[in-house]
Amino acid sequence: MRSGAEAPYGAASPLNRIKNASTACRGEPNSCIILADQHLALLVSVQISAPGGCTQPPVFLWSPPVDRVCIFIDGSNFYHALKDANLPVRVDLGNLGLRLTRPDRQHVHTYYYNTPLIRPRRDDPDYAARDERCRSQQRFFNALRFIPNLTFKPGRFQRLPNGGQVEKGVDVMLAIDMLTLAFKDRYDVAILVSSDADFKHAIDVVKFETGKTVELHQVEGSRAYDLITASSVYKPITADIINDCLRSQSRR
């Protein structure tokens, strides 16, 4: 803006704040300050009078917006897929999230869904082993609190009359979160880590009603063909990826 020109907006306007910030250019004849969010790159040119009263043409700098990524991990399904593939299960979910996101995109948040095991009864013949599995799982859940940009969302087990257990609530929570965040425009790309075909309808709604991309990442060897055909992109989680993302206590 040339000396003496009157600002087209009030003193507190974004243009005047940009003009004040232009002092950081230390006398450069031209500067360009970029205000950007995920969807809009607003280019504002601030022209400063050069010595001799002339001004140079403004220079515009621009960087394209990057895709925002949210990751939805079906924890129990992921765990059992690793076991079935004879792969380590002590995966660092923070590192895995960054690996799946890739450096050219923005990792917004990871949502991890799993169900705490029911503590065994004292008269259970396998009490010691089952109790240790519960304690180990709880230590893992506690550690999730220290991973940045990750939320653990627990389901629950329901006892069956025959003594068995069934997981409740996880699939519904994951599907609702993926849909809600898509309609709220909180992400551009959803990464689903699961091989549960029940998520096919949620994928269809996210894709066709919101225009978002849904990437399906499955442990290599898992073949949920309904999900593969429904998703925008399919990528296997290979043994190399798992081994690169192990927690430090174990490389196996």
Secondary structure, 3 states (H helix, E strand, C coil): CCCCCCCCCCCCCHHHHHHHHHHHHCCCCEEEEEEECCCCEEEEEEECCCCCCCCCCCCCCCCCCCCEEEEEEEHHHHHHHHHHCCCCCCECHHHHHHHHHCCCCEEEEEEEEECCCCCCCCCCCCHHHHHHHHHHHHHHHHHHCCCCCEEEEECEEEECCCCCEEEECHHHHHHHHHHHHHHCCCCCEEEEECCCHHHHHHHHHHHHHHCCEEEEEEECCCCCHHHHHHCCEEEEECHHHHHHCECCCCCC
